[in-house]
Amino acid sequence: ACSDSNNSQKNDYELSESFKVTYLSEMAQVGKSNLKIEITDLDGTPMEGLSPTLSPLMEMSTHNHSTPYGSFTESDEAGIYNATIYYLMASGPEMGTWYLDIGLPYDESVTFQPDVMMAMGETARANLKSQTDTIANMMGGEEKRTYILFNDGLSDGDSGHDFSVFITTKESMMSFPAISAGQILNADSDYELTISSITVAMSTDPSDGDSW
């Protein structure tokens, strides 16, 4: 990895045979984090109209796993691409190392190792466990299927606040898809599940049954 110490942002960059990819995100933390990169050619000309791919991986001493994430979208600024990553855990000596593989044209790629901090302030995510549905675990047995609700943003609205959640589930250690009605989870396996519909209920006073 290379860096530009004259830039106040975290400005690591990696070179492939044809491209220079610069990591522009200022901070990553458990929960929703925005990933911003710049792609230029080796002469510094911004590259527009690309479709870079993203593959996050946490390497740990005991096992590796991925995390929920979205696709890159091209911004209005030439050469700038953005994606959202929902980190499941922080990185560090006692935790593990996050690797972000960025796929580029011509079968080229670069890899970054972001420092991911613990969540600060508001609750970043919550897990819900199915009581009846299971998936395979790493040991060859079964575990309850987990649904993960990420805090996707709280903002002022016209008559209170607007609150969003991003809901994903675990198919395996390497697959955490966002859920949608009609989706088939763990397709063509003993743990296949079709999502017929989705209902999300929220309350500012959980003790009041009528407030949900």
Protein Blocks (a to p, Z undefined) as FASTA:
>chain_A
ZZdfkbmbdcddcddfkbccddfbfbdcehjdddddddddfkopacehiacddddddddf
kbccddddddddddfbehiacdddddfbdcdjkloccddddddehhiacdddddddddeh
jafbdcdddfkbccddfkopacddddddddebdcddfblcaddddddddfbfkbccddde
hiaghihiakbccdfbdcddddfblklmklZZ
